[in-house]
Amino acid sequence: MTEGRNAPRIDAAEILEGIRRWIEIESPSNDGAAVNRMVEQTEGEMRDIGVGTERTPGRDGFGDILIARSPWGGDGPGILVLSHLDTVHPIGMLERLPFERKGDKVYGPGIYDMKGGAYLAYYAFRHLIREGKTTKLPITFLFVPEEEVGSPTSRATIEAEAKKNKYVLVTEPARDGGKIVTARKGNADFTVRTEGRPAHAGLRHQDGRNAIKEMAHQILTIEAMTDYERGVTLSVGTIAGGTGRNVVPQYCEVLVDMRCPDPEIMDEMAARMHALSPIDPDVKVTVEGGVSRPPYVKDAGIAALFDHAKSLAAEIGFELEDVPMTGGCSDANFTAALGIPTLDGLGVDGHGAHTDYEHMLYSSLEPRARLLQRLFETLD
């Protein structure tokens, strides 16, 4: 590698200005046109540094998928940098949560989760190019449009690109003071429906079979499957049913979220969900759904990649730690489940994801950008 003369140093103020541009383009997941404005911004900035892009049109109302590849390294296995450009915040949130810095805290919708981290990786890559350097491995950036709703249209692309690479670096936010993520629980989503028999609640109550009553039993059964010692949680998140106060309800439906720490427990608990049976034999119970994101388990490859990142951080001047397995999911679940060494949480440090006080820490910008650049330079 060759170092360009008079190359500027990594500059937190310069990074902040770039993040501001991205924050001020609001991009809620379910607004494909809004997300595509972010895609266009990102694509333009990649082209500005001489990097070719590939753009796949969105579907089902979601935005486009954007891929950018380093102009060096050829088509061999390399480094995949995985980011998302969507946020949970609706259009207009910028008025309630404007981009502003107050001391070390910098506020804005999606600044922590995860536009700050997405831009940070882009900046580290741009800075590397600006220094006149290349890397041992080719680098691919994959920006997806709908991670916050489960990546329904981009999962196949994520998995296909991951299989082409040796490592995956995910720019989700840091945790608990700058720690990164090396393991996540898997997620499964279920829809449980009960179907009974309608009747007039006053005249022929005895003829009815109450779907809501049956669902109440099922909810207690589902919630009782939670086992904190095994790291298993189940939560009934929504419920709907009935047609009127004076009608014995024929239908009821609930949506269930399940989190499990490893594939074996996930399979076991999914089987228990699908085995739910009615208390009232005259009421029908059906269960649909299954695993949406597989568990991300810290295996030997992930541990070795983390140790490498930890040594780089020490050279830079800070201690890098990882957090215990987290219950939240990300697109890293997909890549780690394929057996590809994956590090997550490489984005900015901060707090308040998905809230009206979401913020990142300005002090995290320079060291974390340097860590990303060193990962690009040293992985082989």
C-alpha positions as CSV (number, residue, x, y, z in Angstrom):
1,M,0.0,0.0,0.0
2,T,1.2,3.5,-0.7
3,E,0.3,6.5,1.4
4,G,-0.6,9.8,-0.3
5,R,1.3,12.9,0.5
6,N,-0.4,15.5,2.6
7,A,-3.4,13.3,3.1
8,P,-5.8,14.9,5.7
9,R,-6.2,13.2,9.0
10,I,-9.4,11.6,10.1
11,D,-11.5,14.6,11.2
12,A,-14.5,14.2,13.5
13,A,-15.9,17.5,12.4
14,E,-15.7,16.4,8.8
15,I,-17.4,13.1,9.7
16,L,-20.1,15.0,11.6
17,E,-20.9,17.2,8.5
18,G,-21.4,14.1,6.4
19,I,-23.7,12.5,9.0
20,R,-25.7,15.7,9.1
21,R,-26.4,15.4,5.3
22,W,-27.7,11.9,5.8
23,I,-29.7,12.7,8.9
24,E,-31.5,15.5,7.1
25,I,-32.8,13.1,4.5
26,E,-35.6,11.3,6.4
27,S,-36.1,7.7,5.4
28,P,-38.7,5.6,7.2
29,S,-38.7,2.0,6.2
30,N,-42.1,1.9,4.7
31,D,-41.7,5.0,2.5
32,G,-39.8,3.6,-0.5
33,A,-39.5,7.0,-2.2
34,A,-38.0,8.6,1.0
35,V,-35.5,5.8,1.4
36,N,-34.5,6.1,-2.2
37,R,-33.6,9.7,-1.6
38,M,-31.0,8.3,0.9
39,V,-30.0,5.7,-1.7
40,E,-29.4,8.5,-4.2
41,Q,-27.3,10.5,-1.7
42,T,-25.2,7.5,-0.8
43,E,-24.8,6.4,-4.4
44,G,-23.7,9.9,-5.4
45,E,-21.1,10.0,-2.6
46,M,-19.7,6.6,-3.6
47,R,-19.4,7.8,-7.2
48,D,-17.7,11.0,-6.1
49,I,-14.7,8.8,-4.8
50,G,-14.6,6.7,-8.0
51,V,-16.5,3.7,-6.7
52,G,-18.9,1.8,-9.0
53,T,-22.4,1.0,-7.8
54,E,-25.1,-1.5,-8.5
55,R,-28.7,-0.6,-7.7
56,T,-31.6,-3.1,-7.5
57,P,-35.1,-1.6,-7.7
58,G,-37.2,-2.0,-4.6
59,R,-40.4,-4.0,-4.5
60,D,-43.4,-4.3,-2.2
61,G,-43.2,-0.5,-1.5
62,F,-39.7,-0.6,-0.1
63,G,-36.6,1.3,-1.4
64,D,-33.8,0.1,-3.6
65,I,-30.8,-2.0,-2.6
66,L,-27.4,-0.4,-3.2
67,I,-24.1,-2.2,-3.7
68,A,-20.7,-0.5,-4.1
69,R,-17.5,-2.3,-4.7
70,S,-13.9,-1.2,-4.3
71,P,-12.1,-0.7,-7.6
72,W,-9.3,-3.0,-6.5
73,G,-9.2,-6.7,-5.4
74,G,-11.1,-8.3,-8.2
75,D,-14.0,-10.7,-7.6
76,G,-12.3,-12.8,-4.9
77,P,-13.6,-13.2,-1.3
78,G,-13.2,-10.0,0.7
79,I,-14.9,-7.8,3.2
80,L,-18.6,-7.1,3.2
81,V,-19.7,-3.9,5.0
82,L,-23.4,-4.2,5.8
83,S,-25.6,-1.2,6.6
84,H,-29.2,0.0,6.3
85,L,-30.4,3.3,5.2
86,D,-33.9,3.2,6.7
87,T,-35.0,4.4,10.1
88,V,-38.0,3.7,12.3
89,H,-38.8,7.5,12.5
90,P,-41.6,8.9,10.4
91,I,-41.4,11.8,8.0
92,G,-41.6,15.0,10.2
93,M,-39.5,13.6,13.1
94,L,-36.7,15.9,12.1
95,E,-38.9,18.8,13.4
96,R,-39.2,17.2,16.8
97,L,-35.7,15.8,16.9
98,P,-33.5,18.2,14.8
99,F,-29.9,17.6,14.1
100,E,-28.0,19.4,16.8
101,R,-25.0,19.0,18.9
102,K,-25.1,19.6,22.7
103,G,-21.6,19.0,24.1
104,D,-20.6,15.4,23.3
105,K,-24.2,14.4,22.3
106,V,-25.4,14.9,18.7
107,Y,-29.1,14.4,18.2
108,G,-31.2,13.4,15.2
109,P,-33.6,10.7,13.9
110,G,-31.7,7.6,13.1
111,I,-28.3,9.1,14.0
112,Y,-27.5,6.2,16.4
113,D,-29.5,3.5,14.6
114,M,-27.8,3.6,12.2
115,K,-27.0,6.4,9.8
116,G,-24.1,7.5,12.0
117,G,-22.5,4.1,11.7
118,A,-23.3,3.7,8.0
119,Y,-21.6,7.0,7.2
120,L,-18.7,6.2,9.5
121,A,-17.8,3.2,7.4
122,Y,-18.2,5.1,4.2
123,Y,-15.9,7.8,5.6
124,A,-13.2,5.3,6.7
125,F,-13.3,3.9,3.2
126,R,-13.2,7.3,1.6
127,H,-10.3,8.3,3.8
128,L,-8.4,5.2,2.9
129,I,-8.8,6.1,-0.8
130,R,-7.8,9.7,-0.1
131,E,-4.6,8.5,1.5
132,G,-3.8,6.7,-1.8
133,K,-4.2,3.2,-0.2
134,T,-5.7,0.0,-1.3
135,T,-6.4,-3.1,0.8
136,K,-5.4,-6.8,0.7
137,L,-9.0,-7.8,0.2
138,P,-11.7,-6.3,-2.0
139,I,-14.4,-4.4,-0.1
140,T,-18.1,-4.5,-0.9
141,F,-20.6,-2.1,0.7
142,L,-24.2,-3.3,0.9
143,F,-26.9,-0.8,1.8
144,V,-30.4,-2.2,2.4
145,P,-33.7,-0.3,2.6
146,E,-35.8,-2.1,5.2
147,E,-33.8,-3.6,8.0
148,E,-36.0,-2.1,10.6
149,V,-38.9,-4.2,9.5
150,G,-37.0,-7.4,9.1
151,S,-35.3,-7.1,5.7
152,P,-38.0,-8.9,3.8
153,T,-36.9,-7.8,0.3
154,S,-33.1,-7.7,0.9
155,R,-32.4,-10.9,2.8
156,A,-31.6,-12.9,-0.3
157,T,-29.1,-10.3,-1.4
158,I,-27.6,-10.1,2.0
159,E,-27.0,-13.8,2.1
160,A,-25.8,-14.0,-1.5
161,E,-23.2,-11.2,-1.0
162,A,-22.1,-12.6,2.4
163,K,-21.3,-16.0,0.7
164,K,-18.9,-14.2,-1.6
165,N,-16.9,-12.8,1.2
166,K,-14.5,-13.8,4.0
167,Y,-15.7,-11.3,6.6
168,V,-18.8,-9.2,7.4
169,L,-18.6,-5.9,9.2
170,V,-22.0,-4.5,10.3
171,T,-22.4,-0.9,11.2
172,E,-25.2,-1.1,13.8
173,P,-24.6,1.1,16.8
174,A,-22.2,0.3,19.6
175,R,-23.5,-0.7,23.0
176,D,-22.9,0.3,26.6
177,G,-20.0,2.7,26.1
178,G,-18.6,1.5,22.8
179,K,-18.8,-2.3,23.1
180,I,-19.4,-4.2,19.9
181,V,-21.7,-7.2,19.3
182,T,-20.6,-10.7,18.6
183,A,-23.8,-12.6,19.3
184,R,-27.5,-12.0,19.1
185,K,-30.6,-14.0,19.8
186,G,-32.6,-15.3,16.9
187,N,-36.2,-14.0,16.3
188,A,-39.3,-15.9,15.3
189,D,-42.7,-14.4,14.5
190,F,-46.0,-16.2,14.9
191,T,-49.6,-15.5,14.2
192,V,-52.0,-17.5,16.4
193,R,-55.7,-17.6,15.5
194,T,-58.7,-19.0,17.3
195,E,-62.0,-19.7,15.6
196,G,-65.1,-20.5,17.7
197,R,-68.8,-20.2,17.0
198,P,-70.8,-16.9,17.1
199,A,-74.0,-16.5,19.0
200,H,-76.2,-13.8,20.5
201,A,-74.6,-13.0,23.8
202,G,-78.0,-12.6,25.5
203,L,-80.5,-14.9,23.7
204,R,-78.3,-17.9,22.9
205,H,-75.1,-17.6,24.9
206,Q,-74.9,-21.3,25.4
207,D,-74.7,-21.9,21.6
208,G,-71.5,-19.8,21.3
209,R,-67.9,-20.8,21.5
210,N,-65.8,-17.8,22.6
211,A,-62.7,-17.4,20.5
212,I,-61.4,-14.7,22.8
213,K,-61.8,-16.9,25.9
214,E,-59.9,-19.6,24.2
215,M,-57.2,-17.1,23.2
216,A,-56.9,-16.0,26.8
217,H,-55.9,-19.6,27.7
218,Q,-53.4,-19.7,24.7
219,I,-51.8,-16.4,25.7
220,L,-51.1,-17.7,29.2
221,T,-49.6,-20.8,27.7
222,I,-47.4,-18.8,25.3
223,E,-46.2,-16.4,28.0
224,A,-45.4,-19.3,30.3
225,M,-42.9,-20.6,27.7
226,T,-40.6,-17.7,28.6
227,D,-37.5,-19.1,30.4
228,Y,-35.0,-16.4,31.4
229,E,-32.4,-19.0,32.5
230,R,-32.3,-20.4,29.0
231,G,-32.5,-17.0,27.4
232,V,-35.9,-17.7,25.9
233,T,-38.6,-15.0,25.7
234,L,-42.0,-15.0,24.2
235,S,-44.3,-11.9,24.1
236,V,-47.8,-11.5,22.8
237,G,-47.6,-8.1,21.2
238,T,-51.0,-7.5,19.7
239,I,-54.5,-8.9,20.0
240,A,-57.7,-8.4,17.9
241,G,-61.0,-10.2,17.8
242,G,-64.7,-10.1,18.2
243,T,-67.4,-8.1,16.3
244,G,-69.5,-6.5,19.0
245,R,-70.1,-6.4,22.7
246,N,-73.3,-8.5,22.4
247,V,-71.9,-11.2,20.2
248,V,-70.0,-14.3,21.4
249,P,-66.8,-13.8,19.3
250,Q,-66.1,-16.2,16.5
251,Y,-62.5,-15.0,15.8
252,C,-59.4,-13.8,17.7
253,E,-55.8,-13.3,16.5
254,V,-52.6,-12.5,18.3
255,L,-49.0,-11.7,17.1
256,V,-46.2,-13.3,19.0
257,D,-42.5,-12.4,19.2
258,M,-40.0,-15.1,20.2
259,R,-36.3,-14.8,20.9
260,C,-33.9,-17.7,21.4
261,P,-30.1,-17.9,21.9
262,D,-29.2,-20.8,19.6
263,P,-30.6,-22.9,16.7
264,E,-31.4,-26.0,18.8
265,I,-33.5,-24.0,21.3
266,M,-35.1,-22.1,18.5
267,D,-36.2,-25.3,16.8
268,E,-37.5,-26.7,20.1
269,M,-39.6,-23.6,20.9
270,A,-40.9,-23.2,17.4
271,A,-42.2,-26.8,17.6
272,R,-43.9,-26.0,20.9
273,M,-45.6,-23.0,19.3
274,H,-46.9,-25.1,16.4
275,A,-48.1,-27.8,18.8
276,L,-50.5,-25.4,20.6
277,S,-53.9,-27.1,21.0
278,P,-57.3,-25.9,22.1
279,I,-58.6,-26.1,25.7
280,D,-62.2,-26.0,24.3
281,P,-62.4,-28.9,21.8
282,D,-65.1,-26.9,19.9
283,V,-62.6,-24.0,19.1
284,K,-60.0,-24.3,16.4
285,V,-56.5,-23.1,17.0
286,T,-54.1,-22.4,14.2
287,V,-50.5,-21.2,14.3
288,E,-48.5,-19.7,11.4
289,G,-45.0,-18.4,11.2
290,G,-41.5,-19.3,12.2
291,V,-37.9,-18.1,12.3
292,S,-37.4,-14.7,10.8
293,R,-33.8,-14.1,11.8
294,P,-31.7,-17.1,12.9
295,P,-29.5,-16.9,16.1
296,Y,-26.1,-15.2,15.7
297,V,-23.8,-17.3,17.8
298,K,-20.2,-16.4,18.7
299,D,-18.2,-19.2,17.2
300,A,-14.5,-19.6,16.8
301,G,-14.3,-17.5,13.6
302,I,-16.2,-14.7,15.2
303,A,-14.1,-14.9,18.3
304,A,-10.9,-14.7,16.2
305,L,-12.2,-11.7,14.3
306,F,-13.1,-10.0,17.5
307,D,-9.7,-10.6,19.0
308,H,-8.1,-9.0,15.9
309,A,-10.4,-5.9,16.2
310,K,-9.5,-5.7,19.9
311,S,-5.8,-5.7,19.1
312,L,-6.3,-2.9,16.5
313,A,-8.3,-0.9,19.0
314,A,-5.4,-1.2,21.5
315,E,-3.0,0.1,18.9
316,I,-5.3,3.1,18.4
317,G,-5.6,3.7,22.1
318,F,-8.8,2.3,23.4
319,E,-10.1,-0.9,24.9
320,L,-12.6,-2.8,22.8
321,E,-15.1,-5.1,24.5
322,D,-18.1,-7.1,23.3
323,V,-21.4,-7.3,25.0
324,P,-23.1,-10.5,26.2
325,M,-25.6,-11.9,23.7
326,T,-28.2,-9.3,23.0
327,G,-31.9,-9.9,22.4
328,G,-32.1,-7.5,19.5
329,C,-31.7,-8.7,16.0
330,S,-30.0,-7.3,12.9
331,D,-28.9,-8.4,9.5
332,A,-25.8,-9.8,11.1
333,N,-28.0,-12.7,12.2
334,F,-28.3,-13.8,8.5
335,T,-24.6,-13.6,7.8
336,A,-23.3,-15.2,11.1
337,A,-25.8,-18.1,10.6
338,L,-24.0,-18.9,7.3
339,G,-20.8,-19.4,9.2
340,I,-19.1,-16.3,8.0
341,P,-17.1,-14.4,10.7
342,T,-19.2,-11.4,11.5
343,L,-18.7,-8.4,13.8
344,D,-21.6,-6.1,14.6
345,G,-22.1,-2.9,16.5
346,L,-19.1,-1.2,14.8
347,G,-21.1,2.0,14.4
348,V,-21.2,5.1,16.6
349,D,-21.6,5.0,20.3
350,G,-24.7,6.7,21.8
351,H,-28.1,6.0,23.2
352,G,-31.8,6.1,22.6
353,A,-32.4,4.1,19.5
354,H,-35.9,4.6,18.1
355,T,-36.7,7.3,20.6
356,D,-37.3,11.1,20.6
357,Y,-33.9,11.6,22.3
358,E,-31.8,9.4,20.0
359,H,-28.2,10.6,19.9
360,M,-24.7,9.6,19.2
361,L,-21.5,10.6,21.0
362,Y,-19.2,13.0,19.0
363,S,-16.2,11.6,20.9
364,S,-16.8,8.2,19.3
365,L,-16.4,9.3,15.7
366,E,-12.6,9.5,15.3
367,P,-11.6,6.3,17.1
368,R,-14.3,4.2,15.6
369,A,-13.5,5.5,12.1
370,R,-9.9,4.6,12.6
371,L,-10.9,1.1,13.8
372,L,-12.9,0.6,10.7
373,Q,-10.1,1.8,8.4
374,R,-7.6,-0.5,10.2
375,L,-9.9,-3.5,9.8
376,F,-10.1,-2.7,6.1
377,E,-6.3,-2.5,5.9
378,T,-5.4,-5.5,7.9
379,L,-7.9,-8.3,7.2
380,D,-6.6,-10.8,4.8
